[in-house]
């Protein structure tokens, strides 16, 4: 449209694959952040529950974050990778199934 401050995008294969890459990276990061936060919450609750009742838990959040990065980050990243792959395939199937999801169709449609 003339007069708009933005231009049109010429959708080459490189731009399309770069778009796929960024969508997949966003979904993977989102799943990793959720897995990390759920692990920290569960670990902090476990530290609190099994601590001595007289002294209480000593820095359960910091200890849980340390444990997540030191011992469990690979498992969290691999699990979130599997979830991201599932999310991309599900989004791809849903985009071609229904015409209402215009954004998904534009992101994933081959021309």
C-alpha positions, 0 to 999 in steps of 0.5 A, spaced: 500 500 500 502 506 498 504 511 503 505 506 509 512 506 512 513 499 511 515 495 505 513 489 502 517 482 504 519 478 498 518 471 501 524 467 498 526 461 501 532 463 505 527 468 509 522 463 509 527 458 513 529 463 517 522 465 519 521 457 521 528 457 525 525 463 529 518 460 530 522 454 532 527 457 537 521 461 540 517 455 542 523 451 544 525 457 549 518 458 551 518 450 553 525 451 556 523 456 561 516 453 563 520 446 564 526 450 568 521 454 572 517 448 574 523 444 576 525 450 581 518 450 584 518 443 585 525 442 587 524 448 592 518 445 595 522 438 596 527 442 600 522 445 604 518 439 605 524 435 607 528 440 611 529 440 619 523 442 622 527 446 627 532 450 622 527 450 616 530 450 609 536 454 608 535 458 601 531 453 597 530 457 591 537 459 590 539 451 591 534 449 586 536 454 581 543 451 582 541 444 581 537 446 575 543 449 572 548 444 575 545 437 574 539 437 570 539 443 565 541 437 559 534 433 561 530 440 561 533 442 554 532 435 551 525 435 554 523 442 551 526 440 544 521 434 544 515 439 546 518 444 541 518 439 535 511 437 537 508 444 537 511 445 530 508 439 527 502 441 531 501 448 528 503 446 521 498 441 521 493 446 524 495 451 519 493 447 513 487 444 516 483 451 518 483 457 514 481 462 520 488 462 522 491 467 518 498 468 521 499 461 522 498 460 515 502 465 513 508 463 517 508 456 514 505 456 507 509 454 501 508 459 495 
